[in-house]
Amino acid sequence: MNIITLMTQLRKFKNDSKLTSQKVQDLSRQRFTALLKKTYHSSEFYRDLYSSHGIKPKDLSDVAPADLPILDKTMVMDNFDSLIADKSITRRAVEEFITNDFNPNHRFQGNAIIHTSGSTGVPGIFVYSKKEWDFIVALLTARIKHPMPKPFYRFRLAFIGATIGHFAGATLTAGAPKFIYKTKLFSKPEDTEGLIRDMNEFQPDIISGYAGVIHQLALAQLDGRLNIKPKRIQASGEALSDQMRQTVDKAFNIDVVNLYACSESILLGIQKSAQDPFLLFNDWHHIEVVDENDNVVPEGTPGSLLITPLYRSLQPLIRYRMSDTVTLKTTDQPFITLDTFAGRETDALTFIDDKNEKHPIHPFKLVDFFAPGLNKFQFEQTAPNFLLARITVADGYSDTKQLAEKQLMDILKKEQLDSFVSSSVEVVDSIGMNPKTGKFNLIIPFKD
């Protein structure tokens, strides 16, 4: 992104931030209708879906969002080719790109590709045009307070997390404007001592990464092993507890910026400090909360989150179901406030070696699990040192199981578990919900 494009976008976002909450809601609805009309004519999938629900082109100006069907990740992936507006982009081609290219700086036909499994066990591939990606970078720049700039100085920006592949955090950091940032990706957050050494050497101005890893850095700063002076710290990818936030604030004497980020829309909201509300950017997202029957709930009532990123027209996600349970409220802020948040509770898997030492795997370390044609997966620890991956496979893919087996072995090797943990991959017709909770379990720990 050049500086002229960035400055133009910054002015747009700052203008939205000065509006009243009602004006923001009106603007969001206008943008929703504009996206709906564009999508109806550019996406075969949406055109057929809406037609099957009796929605015709003449209805698009007046149809209420709640009258439209809801999408989820499975529907998006199953209909990838017919949903996307650019017919030269196919699921097979993008999957081949992800399988063979691990550089987050690289683009597919000029588009940014984000791959995720999330907490639902359904792999997702999300495609952003260059214009859409520039939009995200500008939104992030506009709505997060930056350190005071210095003449001829680039901020040292460190990202800690999954960096080998096309994941949101690494791709966003790697593509940060070079005239503003000097970036470095740290790919082994579990290697605390190595991370401390590298951080002391890099001396970052800005740190971005998983909340748990940032908390570990704060503990190292407090006991003297780490000696850095960041001007901004932003956490995402995991829940930031009050205790973690207090530790980080004490260690670095700065407020932690808590980002609500997801692969479907890279920056959904932000909490700038513990004293500030958690704002969701509903100027560029249409946001709804629904109950178990998919009816929109009143403000202050918990329910499942639906989002429509209003800037995404290449691969539009209209009334897209997230896996999070939230409660919203309107305040005197321009944007909707996230009152409470309850993501999925996912248990870690813990294995025990021959020395009786425990080796847990946090769910985010399983994010690398991917193979072309993989529709859905679930991990179960069926014995103390055995990991089973159940997968469902799309039609027309013959080597998915073999590639998934290699992926699983690579993950165990990366976590240094391959010497005492065995694994297998089982292809199944379907992976159902937990009959007791009605929810999907991505992780099933071993139970004696």
C-alpha positions in Angstrom: 0.0 0.0 0.0 1.3 3.4 -0.9 1.1 6.4 1.5 -1.6 8.2 -0.5 -4.0 5.2 -0.4 -3.3 4.9 3.3 -4.0 8.5 4.1 -7.3 8.4 2.1 -8.5 5.4 4.0 -7.4 6.9 7.3 -9.6 10.0 6.7 -12.6 7.7 6.0 -12.2 5.7 9.2 -11.7 8.8 11.4 -14.9 10.3 10.0 -16.9 7.2 11.0 -15.5 7.4 14.5 -17.0 10.9 14.9 -20.5 9.8 14.1 -23.3 9.1 16.5 -24.3 5.5 17.2 -27.5 5.9 15.2 -25.6 7.4 12.2 -23.2 4.5 12.3 -26.1 2.0 12.3 -27.7 3.8 9.4 -24.4 3.8 7.5 -23.9 0.1 8.2 -27.4 -0.7 6.8 -26.7 1.3 3.7 -23.4 -0.6 3.1 -25.2 -3.9 3.8 -27.8 -3.2 1.1 -25.0 -2.1 -1.4 -23.1 -5.3 -0.7 -26.2 -7.4 -1.0 -27.0 -6.0 -4.5 -23.4 -6.4 -5.7 -23.2 -9.9 -4.4 -26.5 -11.0 -5.9 -25.2 -10.2 -9.4 -21.6 -11.4 -8.9 -22.1 -14.7 -7.0 -23.9 -17.7 -8.4 -24.2 -19.3 -5.0 -25.9 -16.3 -3.4 -28.2 -15.8 -6.4 -29.4 -19.4 -6.2 -29.7 -19.3 -2.4 -31.7 -16.2 -2.3 -33.9 -17.2 -5.2 -34.7 -20.5 -3.4 -36.0 -18.3 -0.5 -38.2 -16.3 -2.9 -35.9 -13.2 -2.9 -35.8 -11.5 -6.2 -33.6 -8.6 -7.5 -36.5 -6.1 -6.9 -36.5 -7.1 -3.2 -32.9 -6.3 -2.5 -33.4 -2.6 -1.5 -36.0 -3.4 1.1 -35.2 -6.9 2.4 -34.3 -7.0 6.1 -31.0 -8.8 7.0 -33.0 -11.1 9.4 -35.0 -12.3 6.4 -31.9 -13.7 4.7 -30.6 -17.3 5.3 -27.5 -17.8 7.6 -24.2 -19.2 6.3 -21.5 -21.1 8.1 -18.0 -22.2 7.3 -19.1 -25.5 5.9 -21.4 -23.9 3.5 -18.7 -21.5 2.4 -16.2 -24.2 1.8 -18.7 -26.6 0.1 -19.7 -23.9 -2.3 -16.3 -22.2 -2.6 -16.2 -22.0 -6.4 -19.8 -20.8 -7.0 -19.7 -18.3 -4.0 -16.6 -16.4 -5.0 -17.0 -13.4 -7.4 -13.9 -14.1 -9.4 -14.4 -17.4 -11.3 -10.7 -17.7 -12.0 -10.2 -18.5 -8.3 -11.0 -22.1 -7.5 -10.8 -24.1 -4.3 -8.4 -26.7 -5.8 -6.1 -23.9 -7.0 -6.0 -22.1 -3.7 -5.6 -25.4 -1.8 -2.6 -26.2 -4.0 -1.2 -22.8 -3.3 -1.5 -23.2 0.5 0.0 -26.7 0.3 3.1 -25.7 -1.5 3.7 -22.1 -0.4 4.3 -21.2 3.2 5.4 -17.6 2.9 2.8 -15.2 4.4 4.1 -12.5 2.1 3.2 -14.3 -1.0 -0.2 -13.8 -2.8 -2.4 -15.9 -5.0 -3.2 -14.0 -8.2 -2.6 -10.8 -6.2 -5.0 -11.8 -3.4 -4.2 -12.5 0.2 -5.1 -16.0 1.3 -6.0 -16.8 4.9 -6.2 -20.4 6.1 -7.7 -21.4 9.4 -9.4 -24.3 11.2 -10.7 -22.2 14.1 -12.4 -23.9 16.9 -15.1 -25.6 14.8 -12.9 -28.3 13.2 -13.8 -27.1 9.7 -10.9 -25.8 7.7 -11.6 -22.4 6.2 -10.0 -20.5 3.3 -10.7 -16.8 3.1 -9.7 -14.7 0.1 -9.0 -11.0 0.2 -8.5 -8.8 -2.8 -5.6 -6.3 -2.7 -8.1 -3.5 -2.2 -9.7 -5.4 0.7 -6.4 -6.2 2.3 -5.2 -2.5 2.1 -8.5 -1.6 3.7 -7.7 -3.9 6.7 -4.2 -2.4 7.1 -5.6 1.1 7.1 -8.4 0.2 9.6 -5.9 -1.3 11.9 -3.6 1.8 11.6 -6.5 4.2 12.1 -8.1 2.6 15.2 -5.1 1.6 17.2 -3.1 4.3 18.9 0.5 4.2 17.6 3.7 5.3 19.3 4.8 8.9 18.5 6.6 8.8 15.2 10.2 9.8 14.8 11.8 11.3 11.7 13.4 8.6 9.5 12.5 5.9 12.0 10.6 2.7 11.4 8.8 1.0 14.3 10.2 -2.4 15.2 7.1 -4.7 15.0 7.3 -8.2 16.4 4.6 -10.9 15.8 4.6 -14.0 17.9 2.5 -17.0 16.7 2.0 -19.3 13.7 4.2 -17.8 11.1 4.9 -20.6 8.6 1.9 -20.5 6.3 -1.0 -18.2 5.4 -2.4 -17.4 8.8 -4.0 -14.1 9.6 -1.6 -12.6 12.2 1.6 -13.5 10.3 0.1 -12.4 6.9 -1.0 -9.0 8.4 2.3 -8.4 10.1 4.4 -9.5 7.1 2.5 -7.1 4.9 2.7 -4.1 7.2 3.7 -0.9 5.3 7.5 -1.0 5.0 7.8 2.8 5.3 6.3 2.6 8.8 7.4 -0.7 10.2 10.4 -3.0 10.4 8.8 -6.4 11.1 10.0 -9.7 12.5 8.1 -12.9 12.9 8.8 -15.2 15.8 7.6 -18.7 15.0 8.3 -20.6 18.2 6.2 -19.1 21.1 6.6 -22.3 23.1 10.4 -21.8 23.2 10.2 -19.2 26.0 13.9 -18.9 26.6 14.7 -18.6 22.9 11.9 -16.0 22.5 13.3 -14.0 25.5 16.8 -14.0 23.9 15.5 -12.9 20.5 13.3 -10.2 22.0 16.2 -8.8 23.9 18.1 -8.6 20.7 15.3 -7.2 18.5 14.0 -4.6 21.1 10.5 -4.3 19.6 8.5 -1.1 19.8 5.3 -3.0 19.1 4.4 -6.6 20.1 1.5 -8.6 18.6 0.7 -12.1 19.5 -1.2 -14.7 21.5 -2.3 -13.4 24.9 -0.7 -16.4 26.7 2.7 -15.8 25.1 2.6 -12.1 25.9 1.8 -13.0 29.5 4.9 -15.2 29.6 7.0 -12.3 28.3 5.6 -10.1 31.1 6.6 -12.6 33.7 10.1 -12.7 32.2 10.2 -8.9 32.3 9.2 -8.9 35.9 11.9 -11.4 37.0 14.7 -9.7 35.0 15.2 -12.2 32.2 13.7 -9.9 29.7 14.6 -6.2 29.2 12.5 -4.5 26.6 10.5 -1.3 26.4 7.6 -1.7 24.0 5.4 1.3 23.3 2.4 -0.9 22.4 1.3 -4.4 23.0 -1.7 -6.0 21.2 -3.1 -9.4 22.1 -5.4 -11.6 20.1 -6.0 -15.3 19.4 -6.8 -16.2 23.0 -8.9 -14.8 25.8 -7.0 -12.1 27.8 -8.0 -12.6 31.4 -8.0 -9.7 34.0 -5.0 -11.3 35.7 -3.0 -11.6 32.5 -3.7 -8.0 31.6 -2.7 -6.8 35.1 0.6 -8.7 34.8 1.4 -7.3 31.4 0.4 -3.7 32.5 2.7 -4.0 35.5 5.6 -5.5 33.6 5.7 -2.9 30.7 3.7 0.0 32.3 1.4 0.3 29.2 -2.1 -0.8 28.5 -2.6 -3.9 26.5 -4.7 -3.5 23.3 -7.1 -6.4 23.1 -8.1 -7.2 19.5 -11.1 -9.2 18.4 -9.6 -10.7 15.3 -10.8 -13.6 13.1 -9.8 -15.0 9.7 -13.3 -14.1 8.3 -12.7 -10.4 9.1 -9.2 -9.6 10.4 -10.2 -6.7 12.7 -13.7 -7.0 14.1 -13.2 -4.9 17.2 -10.9 -3.6 19.9 -10.5 -2.8 23.6 -7.8 -0.2 24.1 -7.4 -0.7 27.9 -9.1 -2.4 30.8 -10.9 0.9 31.5 -12.3 1.2 27.9 -15.3 -0.6 26.5 -14.8 -3.4 23.9 -15.9 -1.8 20.7 -17.1 -3.7 17.6 -16.7 -1.8 14.4 -20.2 -2.0 13.1 -19.6 0.8 10.6 -17.9 -1.8 8.4 -19.6 -4.9 9.8 -23.3 -5.7 10.1 -23.5 -7.5 13.4 -26.4 -9.6 14.8 -26.9 -12.0 17.7 -29.3 -14.9 17.4 -30.8 -17.5 19.7 -30.8 -21.3 19.2 -33.7 -20.9 16.7 -31.7 -18.2 14.7 -34.0 -15.4 15.8 -32.4 -12.1 16.5 -32.3 -11.5 20.3 -32.8 -8.2 22.1 -29.8 -6.1 23.2 -28.3 -7.5 26.4 -29.3 -11.1 25.6 -26.6 -13.7 25.0 -26.6 -15.5 21.7 -24.5 -16.7 18.7 -22.7 -14.0 16.7 -23.4 -13.4 13.0 -21.2 -11.0 11.0 -21.3 -9.5 7.6 -18.0 -7.9 6.7 -19.3 -5.0 4.6 -16.0 -4.4 2.7 -15.6 -8.0 1.4 -17.1 -8.4 -2.0 -14.6 -10.9 -3.6 -15.7 -13.7 -1.2 -18.7 -12.1 0.5 -19.8 -13.5 3.8 -23.4 -12.4 4.4 -25.0 -13.3 7.8 -22.0 -15.6 8.5 -22.2 -17.6 11.8 -19.2 -17.3 14.1 -18.6 -19.9 16.8 -18.7 -17.3 19.6 -21.4 -16.5 22.1 -21.7 -12.8 22.9 -23.8 -10.1 24.6 -24.0 -6.7 23.0 -25.1 -3.3 24.2 -25.4 0.3 22.8 -23.7 3.1 24.7 -22.8 6.7 23.9 -19.9 5.3 21.8 -20.2 5.5 18.0 -19.8 1.7 17.9 -21.6 -1.3 19.4 -20.1 -2.5 22.7 -19.2 -6.1 23.3 -20.6 -6.6 26.8 -19.7 -10.2 27.4 -17.8 -12.8 25.4 -17.7 -16.6 25.7 -15.8 -18.4 23.0 -15.7 -22.1 22.8 -14.1 -23.9 25.7 -11.5 -26.3 24.2 -9.5 -28.7 26.3 -5.8 -29.2 25.8 -4.5 -32.6 25.0 -1.9 -33.9 27.5 0.6 -36.8 26.8 3.0 -38.4 29.3 6.5 -39.6 28.3 8.4 -42.5 29.7 9.8 -40.2 32.5 6.3 -39.5 33.6 6.6 -35.9 32.4 3.5 -34.2 31.0 3.4 -32.7 27.5 0.3 -30.6 26.7 -0.7 -29.4 23.2 -2.6 -26.2 23.2 -5.3 -26.2 20.4 -3.7 -23.3 18.5 -0.7 -25.6 17.8 -3.0 -27.8 15.7 -3.7 -24.9 13.3 -1.2 -26.4 10.8 -3.5 -29.4 10.2 -4.5 -29.1 6.6 -4.8 -31.1 3.4 -6.5 -30.5 0.1 -10.1 -31.8 0.2 -10.3 -31.7 4.0 -13.8 -30.7 5.0 -13.9 -31.2 8.7 -11.8 -32.8 11.4 -11.8 -33.7 15.1 -8.9 -34.8 17.4 -9.5 -37.5 20.0 -6.9 -38.8 22.5 -8.1 -42.4 22.6 -5.3 -43.6 24.8 -2.7 -42.0 27.0 -0.3 -41.7 24.1 -2.4 -42.1 21.0 -4.0 -39.3 18.9 -6.7 -40.0 16.4 -7.8 -37.5 13.8 -11.2 -38.1 12.3 -11.7 -36.4 9.0 -14.4 -35.9 6.4 -13.3 -35.5 2.8 -14.8 -33.7 -0.2 -15.8 -35.7 -3.3 -13.0 -36.1 -5.9 -10.1 -36.1 -3.5 -8.2 -39.4 -3.3 -5.0 -38.5 -1.4 -6.4 -36.4 1.4 -6.0 -39.2 4.0 -2.4 -39.8 3.1 -1.6 -36.0 3.2 -3.4 -35.6 6.5 -1.4 -38.4 8.1 1.8 -36.7 7.1 0.5 -33.4 8.5 -0.4 -35.0 11.8 3.0 -36.7 12.1 4.7 -33.4 11.3 2.8 -31.7 14.1 3.8 -34.3 16.6 7.4 -34.1 15.4 7.3 -30.3 15.7 6.1 -30.6 19.3 8.7 -33.2 20.0 6.1 -35.9 20.8 6.7 -38.2 17.9 9.1 -40.5 19.9 6.3 -41.6 22.3 3.0 -40.5 20.8 1.4 -42.6 18.0 -1.3 -41.3 15.7 -3.7 -42.2 12.9 -6.2 -40.6 10.6 -9.7 -42.1 10.1 -11.9 -41.0 7.2 -15.6 -40.9 8.3 -18.8 -40.0 6.6 -19.7 -37.3 9.2 -18.6 -35.8 12.5 -21.5 -35.1 14.7 -22.2 -32.9 17.7 -21.8 -33.8 21.3 -25.2 -35.3 22.2 -25.0 -33.9 25.8 -24.2 -30.3 24.9 -25.4 -30.0 21.3 -22.0 -28.5 20.4 -19.2 -29.7 18.3 -16.0 -30.8 20.1 -12.9 -30.1 18.1 -10.8 -31.7 20.9 -11.8 -34.8 22.9 -9.2 -35.4 25.7 -8.4 -38.9 27.0 -10.5 -40.0 30.0 -9.5 -42.9 32.2 
